[in-house]
Amino acid sequence: QVQLVEAGGGLVQAGGSLRLSCAASGGTFSTYTMGWFRQAPGKEREFVGAISWSGGRTDYADSVKGRFTISRDNTKNAVYLQMNSLKPEDTAVYYCAADRRGYATTQTWYDYWGQGTLVTVSS
């Protein structure tokens, strides 16, 4: 069973930066597509970005493109989300997830999920 644990959330002022990390254990991390999703208060969970198993392909939601960057280190079984120029509307619980079957940007295809880490951006 794959376990995912996010870290790095917190309170930041608008315009600031945060780096989230997600540590994986179990399974074969280096073969999984990894995704980041978020759920703001009162809203549905939404796609933020994804990175292929090799790191050679990334995709981002339009709302974060140019501000957020996903990276991974397969030697450490970890994936990261660097968030710059944060806005109050980025406030949400951020989840990492693993897709063991292919490359997807829709959450229904993801098999394993972390518990999430809260990011709060103050104005």
Buried (B, 14 or more C-beta within 10 A) or exposed (E): EBBBBBEBBEEBEEEBEBEBBBBBEEBEBBEBBBBBBBBBEEEEBEBBBBBBBEBEEBBBBEBBEEBBBBBBEBEEBBBBBBBBEBBEEBBBBBBBBBBBEEBBBEBEBBEBBBEBBEBBBEE
